[in-house]
Amino acid sequence: MTERANVDPWLAGDRGYWSRLGERWKARRPDRLWRAHSDAVNARLLRRWLPREEGGRALKTDLFDEAFGEGLVEPLAERFVTLVGIDLSQAVIEEGLRNRSGISAVRCDVRALPFADGAFTAVASISTLDHFRREEGVVEALLELRRVLVPGGSLVLTLDNPANPIIALRNRLPFQLVHAFRLVPYYVGVTAGHRRARALLAGAGFETLEVTALMHCPRVLAVPACRIVDRLGPGARARILAILGAFERLEAWSTRFRTGHFVALRVVRR
């Protein structure tokens, strides 16, 4: 990645950044095993938090999961008749739709959605809104997501967890440095802990129903381990996925907001 660390691809409207990233990931498909774990954790969350709605319409705020892993179409399609994804990258959209039915996609910015007011009954936003340089971008996106939701509609939102010490340290280091050491595979921006996220959501017109933390295995160790194990065959892959999954029991502990890589919130539009 040759982009300067101080370039904000979202606020600058640089779709090219994410398109170039998508093209590179199409060629390499890195971290497949880690992404399988991530998809499994997020799929369980959506099945737990989103109701089955007859005639329901759902929006997913990026297609990165679908482009480079199993993604989350299955748990969403179980619950909603219509499923629409958005992304800034045409390459990601093309990969996300490849060999998949039951989902359509639009290339757009989450802060300027080309949908009517109240177009959706639910939104799944899985680590999409933590790529802005400033908090104002998060607020703009939340207001836009509220606009396209029906009153009482559900939003499941996940964000990088700044209370996790590894995330806190990563966010204080220059992007070029952490990217060079392969600690982050793409641009990361501002985020919010669970208390600040609740305040932002309340200000945008949402009511928070549940809050938790996800992805409790230490990512800085787990991702390199997955890269090694991915070369060893299906048995080894299954074992490490089981080990990584066992870390999710930490969600029940009082320390979950220290160990979780992401905060997750279930909210409804007021």
N, C-alpha and C positions, 0 to 999 in steps of 0.2 A: 504494500500500500504506500503510495507516494504522496498522498495528500498531507498538507501541513496540519499539525496538531490543532492550530487555532482556527481552522476552517470548520464552520458548523454547516454540515450538508443539509440540515433541515431548514434552519433560518435563512440560509443563502438560497434555498430552493434548488439545491444541486442534486437533481435526480440522477445525474451521471455518476456520482459517487456510489450510490447503491446499485446502479446498473453494472458498473465495473466490478464491484464486489460480487454481485450475483453471477456474472460471467466467470470469474475466477473460481467461485465455489462450485459452479456447474462442472468445471473441468476436474477439480480435485476431490470434491465431496469429502471435506475433512471431518474428523470427529464423529463418524457415523454412530459409534457405540455410545458415546456420551449423549448424542442427540436422541438416541432410542430411550435412554433413561429419562431425559428431560420430557420427551413426549409422553411417556408413561405416567410421570408425576402429574403433568398438566391435564392429561386425559382423566385421571382419577378426580382431580379437583373439579373439572367441568361436570362430570357425571354426578358429583356430590352436590354441587351448588346450583346448577341450572335446571329448572323444572322442564318436564315434557309438556309442550304446548301444542294443542291441535291448531294447525294452520299457522304456527309460529314462524317468524322470520328472524334470522340471526346474521349478524355482521362480525367478521373477524378482521382485526385492524392491521394485520400483515400476514404474508404467506410464506415467511421464512421457514417455519416449521414444516410446512407441506413441501416446500421446494427441496429441502435437504434432509428430510427424515420422513417417518410415517405421518407426522403431523396430527392434526386434531379434527379432521373432517369427520371421522367416524363417530366420536362422542357427540359432536354437534348435529350431525345428520340423524342420529337417533332421536333427537329432541325437537328438531325444527324441519318444517317442510321446505323452506327456502334458506339457502346459505350463500352469502356473498362475502368474498374476501377483497381486501384492497392492499395495494403495495405501491411504493414509489418506483420499484424496479420492474421493468418489463421482463427482464431475464428471470427474476424470481417468480413473477406471475406465470410465465410459460412453464417453468419447472413445476410450480405448485399445482398447475392444472393437468400436467402430463399424466395420462392413464388414470385420471380421476373423473368420476361423475358426481352429480349432486351438488356442485359448487360452481359459481360463476365468479368473475373477478373484474375489478375496475382499477386502472392505474390512477392514483390520486394521493393527495396529502390528507392525513387524518384531521388536519385543522380546517379543511375546506372540502367537505364531503358532498358529492354530487347526488344527494338523495333528498327526498322530501321530508318535511317534518313528520316525526312519528312513523318512519318507514319500517322500523325494526322493533321486535319485541324483546330482543336480547343482543348484547354485544360481548364478545370475548376479546379482551385486549391483553395479550400475553407478552409482557416486556417490550411493548411498542413505544410507550411514552417516556422511556428513560434514555432517549437519544437526543434530547434537545439541550442546547447550551444553557438556556435560562428557564426558570420556572414559568415564565409567561407562556412559553410554548406548551407546557403541560396543561395550564389553565385553558388556553385556547382549544386544545384538543378535547378536554373534558366538556367544555361548553358545547362543542360541536357534537360530541357523542350524546349528550343529553338531548340536543335538538332532534336527532334522528331516532331517538327512542320514544316509544309510546309512554304515557304516564303509567307509572308502576312497572315499567320495563326494567329488566335486570342487566347489570354490567358486572362482569368478572374482570378485575384488573390486577395485574401483577407488575411489580417494579423492583429494580435492584434495591437491596436492603442495606442502607448506609449504617445500620447498627451492627452489621456483621463486620468484625475487625478487618477481615481480608478485603472486603468491598471498600471499607473506609480508607484503607491504605492505598488500594488501587486508584481510588478516585482522587487522591491527593497527588499522585504522580503524573508527570506529563504523558499524554496519550502516546507519543512516539516511543517513549521508553517502554511502557507496559506492552505496547503492540510488538516492539522489537523482540521482547522476551516471550512472546506468544501467550501473554496473560489475558489479553482480550483480542478476539479475532476481528473486531470491527469497532467503529466509533461508538463510544459511550458518553453520555452526558449527565445532566442533572437528574436527581431522583428524589425520593421522599420516603422517610420512615413511616411507620404505620400511623403515628399520631399526626404528623404533618399531612400525610395522604388523606386522612379522614377530614382534616380541616379544609383541604383543597376541594375535596369532593362535596362537602357541605356547602362551600361557597359557590360551587357550580350547580347546585340544585339537586344533589343526591343525598339519600339517607343510607348510612352504612348499617348493614345487618350482621356481617361476620368479618373477622379479620384473623389471619393466620400467617405463618411463614412456611416456605417450601424449599426443597433442594438443600438438605442439611449435610450432605457429605462435603468435605473440604475440596472445593473445585480445583484448587491449585495442585492438589495431589491426584485427584480422581481423573482429570482429563488426560494427563500423561499416562496414567495407568491404563486407561481405556485404549489409548493409541497402541500400547504394547500388546495388550490382550487381544485386540481386534485382529492381530495377525496369527493367533494361536488356534483358531477353530471354534466351532459352535459351542462345544462343551465349556470352554474357558469363558466365552462370551456370556453364556447363561449364568455362570457362577458369579462373575463380577457384577452383572446386572442385579442379581439377587442380593449381593453385598451392598451395592449402592441403594437399592430399594429399602434395605433394612434401616438405613440411616434416617428414613422418613418417619420412623417412630419417634424421633426427637421433636416432631411437631406437637406431641402431647405434653412435652416438658415446659416448665415455666421459662426456660432459657431459649425458647424457640426463636425469639427475635434477635438473639445473638448468633445462633448457629445457621439460621436459614439464609440462603443466598437471595431469596426473593420474599417480599411481603406480598400478600394476596388479600384482596378485599372483595366482598360480595355486597353490592349496593343496588338500590333501586332509584329510579327517577321519581322525584317528588312532583 
